[in-house]
Amino acid sequence: MEVSIRWFGTFGDNLRLYVYRGGTRVAASGGVIAGAQSVLIPSAPDGRYTVYVAFDPDSISDAVRYEGLSQVE
């Protein structure tokens, strides 16, 4: 399973990506100075996953617009 986000902000804006299953964090991407984040969970077990996109308070803008995508292959 892959989960990804991309955003359209000012240089210096940043978001963090977290994926949980059953209350346990199974993946995270918190890169700095990027316009996108993604995580790959190989052989992800069936079930419900919760995805959080967190605003980095050190970002230049007050809000950041983003798009997200989740794929299972």
Protein Blocks (a to p, Z undefined) as FASTA:
>chain_A
ZZdddddddehiacdddddeehiafbdcfbehiabdcdddehiaeddddddddddfkbmb
fbdcdddddddZZ
